[in-house]
Amino acid sequence: MYRELTKFIYRAFKSLHAENKLHLLGFILFISHGANANPWEAFKSPLDKPADAIGSYSNGCLAGAKPLPIDGEGYMVMRTSRNRYYGHPSLVDFVQDYAKLTHQAGLPYLLVGDMSMPRGGNFSSGHASHQIGLDADIWFKRQQKMLSIKQRENISAVSMVDLANYRVHPKNWSDKHAQMVQLAASDERVARIFVSPIIKQELCAMEWSDDAWLGKVRPWWGHTYHMHVRLNCPEGDTSCVDQAPPPPGNGCNDMQWWKTTYAQIEREKKDPSLKKPSPPKAKKKPKIKPSQCELVLSS
């Protein structure tokens, strides 16, 4: 049904002016996303074109995606039924290289969560980014033995954070997790790694002979169960829009702001009267995807 709909849209749009065509396409994608009728989620296979990460991490699509083999040296793909283990070839290469590195370092299997869908694009829920095949979630849960496909569907991730005491969970977090983050962040292909501020705080408190890689580790909401690895735009992918690099330094000076903010949130949970009224939010405009995504969607 979605394929026929997108073909109809494509034929209709061919007669429109380019600017109007892009605005209408963006509006239709926005409405479809809001109505849980997301055309990007309907595709089961990639677009058979040269690899191209098109647009930005949170507003784009993906041509020439490759599936990450669901089993490999040092890793396994989780919840394969979701069909979210596709990526730009550079991401697939990174995950395999990284898993070999962690395996050789004696670390447990990497549990690979969501990457991108076969043609990238919007998720109906769960992710704002992961749209151009350069993002991957790696679970923190330690796994010493290979799991069956069925087991991977049902197993739960494990939080590394004791939020009530604003610390890493002493029974779940270990130095091996810190090494896992360090090895990923030290790879020049990696632009950023998103983790809970509490995890970043723990990494900052540890002794490192060289902590330059810590600047790539960015504190963000959530991310207590996994780390979110984001790669730089691949060389030669002119349609890919990179983020500005992280600020200079190890980023550890920002930790007090996060701790204060979380403490205030916890106080407001216990006593809602402490919560200040939020100013009205401006209505979000639908994001218009790059023009190349029209072909990815309609082919």
N, C-alpha and C positions, 0 to 999 in steps of 0.2 A: 504494500500500500504506500509506504513512504517513498519507495523508488519511483512509482508512477507519479506521485505528487510532485517530487522534485523535478522529474522530467517535464511535467506540465508547467511548473514555475519557470524552468529554464527556457522553454519555447516561448512562453509569454514575455519573458524579460528581454529576449533578443531584439524585440522591436522598440525597446525603451532607450532613452538617453542614458549614457553610462552612469552619470551621477544619480539619477532617479532609480536606476536599476539597483545600485548598491544600497541605497537607502531603503528601498522596498525589501530587498533580500534580508538586510539586517533586521527590519521590523518583523518580517515573517519568522525569522529564526528566534527572535526574542519572544514573540507570542507563542511559538511552538514550545520553546523551553519552559515558559510559564505554565503552559497547559499540560505539561508532562508528555508532550508528543514531540520528542526531540529527534529530529531526523539524523543527527550525528550518531545516536545510539543504535540506529537501525542497521548500520553497515556491519557486515561480518568479515569483510576482507578489505585490505588496503587498496588504494588507487595505484595501479601498475604504471608508475611514472618514476623518473629519477627522484631520489630522496630530496625533500625540500620542507624545512620547517618554516611555515608561512605565518607571519604576524608575530604577536607577542605571546608570552607564556599564558596569559589569561584572556587572550582574544585572537584566536587564529585557528589553524588547521594543519594537516599533515599529509603530504603526498609521499609515496614510496616508502611507507612504513614497513618495518620488519618485526615479526613476532620474536620475542625472547623465548628460546626453547624452555619448556616448562621445568626441565631438570638440567643441571649442569654442575661442573666442578665447584663445590662449595656453596651452592644455592639451590633453592626451589621456589617456584612461583606459587603463590597462595591464591585460593578462590578463583581457579581458572575459569569457572563458569561465567564470571563477570566479563570475560573477554577484554580485559584491560591491561594486557601484557604486550602491547605494541609500542614501538618507539622509533625515532629516527635511528638509522644504523649506528650513529655515534653513541647513542644511549645504550643500545644493545651491546655494543663493544665494551662500553664502560662497565656495565653491570657484570659482564663475564670476566673482564680483567680484574675488577675489584673483588669479585668472589674468589678468584684464584689467589689473589694476594692475601685475603683474610684466611682462606683455607690453609695456605702455606705458613701463615703466622700462628696456626693452631687455634683459630677462633671457630665457634660453632657455625653451622650452616646459616647463610643469609636467607631470610624469609622475605621474598620480594612481593610487595603489595601492588597497588595500582601504579601503572605507568600511564599510557594513553590508550584511547580506543583506536580501531584500525585506521580511521581517517582523522584522528584528533577531534578537535571541536569541543563544544560544550558538554558538560555532564549535567544531568537533571538535578543531581544532588551530590554532595560530598566534596567537590572540588571546584574552585574558581579557576585554577590554573590547569596544568597537565594537558594543555590543548595542542601543543605543537611537537610533542614527542621528545621533550628534553627534561621531563620531571619523572622521578621515581620515588616511591615510598618504600623504605626498608624497615621492617619491623625490628624492634629491640628484643623481642622474645628470643631466648636462646634455645636452639634445637640441635641436639647432638646426632640424631638419626633421621634418615630420609623418611618423609611421610607419604602415605598413599594419597592419590587425588581426592578420595572421599574424606580422608582425615583433614586435608587442607581446607576443605569447604567448611568444616565445623569448628576447627580449633580457634580459640580466642587469643587476641593479642593481650599483652600484659603491660600495665602502666608502670613506668619507672619512677613516678612522682608521688610523694606524700604531700599533697597540697595543704592539708591541715597544719602541718609543721613546716611548710615551705622548704622542703629538702628532697633529695632523691630518696627513693624507698630503699632502705638498707638491705632488705632481703632480695630485692630484684635487680638493683643496679650494681655493677662491678667495674673494675678497671678494664675488663675486656670490652665493655660497652664504650668506654672512653677511647680505647685503642681503635675500635670500629669506626668511630666518628673521625678520629685523627687520620686514619688511612684514607678515608674518602675525601676529606677536606684537603689533603696534601696533593691530590691529583690535580694537575693543571687544567684539566677539562672541566672541573667543577667550579661553578660560579658562586653557589651558595648552598648551605645546608640549614634547613629550618628545624629547630628543636624547641622544646619548652624552655622558658627562661630559667626554670629551676635546674634543668640539665646544663644549660650554658653556665649558670652560676657554679655548678659543681666542676665543670671543666676549667673554669677560670681559677678555682681554688687549688687545682692540682699543680704540681711542679712539672714543667716541661723544659727541655733543653733549648727548644725553639718553638715559640708559640705563635709564629706568624700566621699559621693556618687557622688559628682561632677567629681571626677576623671574618672568615667566610661563614662561620657558624653563627647564624642569626636567631635571636630569641623571638618566638612568635606564639600567639595563642594556640592552645591545644598542643599537638605534637608531643604528647606524653607517652604514646605507645610506639611511635615510629619516628624516624628522621626522614625528612623530605629533601632529597638530593636534586639539585637543579644544575644542569650543564650550561656552559656558555654556548652561544650560537656557533654552529660548526663553520669552519673556514670555507668560504665559497657560497654559503647559503645567504644570498643577498636579500631574500625576502624575510629573513629572520630579524627580529628586533630585540637586541640585548637590553638587559637592565643596566642602569649605572652601577659601577662596581661598589662594593661595600666601602664605608669610610676607612681611612687608614687606621692602623693599629689593631689590637686584638679584640676590641669591642667590649672589654670587661668593665669599662667605666659606666655603662648604661644599666648595670644590674640593679642598682638601688631603686631606680624608677619603677622597674617591674615589680620588685618586692613590695614597695609602697602601694602600687596600684592593686596588686592582688590582695593585700591586707585590707584595703578599703572595700573591695568587692566582697570579701568574706564578712566584714562588719555589716555591710548593707544586707547581706543574706540573713543575718541574725536579727537585724533591726531595720526593716524596710523604710522606716521613717527617716533614716539617715541618707537615703538616696535622693540626690538632687534631680529635679525634673530635667529630662533631656530636651535640648532645643529641637524644634521640628526639623526633620531631615529633608533635604532637597530631593525632589523626585529624580530618580536616576534615568538618564537617557539610555536607550538601547545602544549597545556597542555595534558598530558597523565593522564587519570583518573585511579583511583585505579582498580585493577583487578576485585573486586567484582561488579563493575558497569557494567561489561560485562553481568553478569547474570541478573541484574536488567533491563538492556536494552533488553535482548533477550527473557525473560520469558513472 
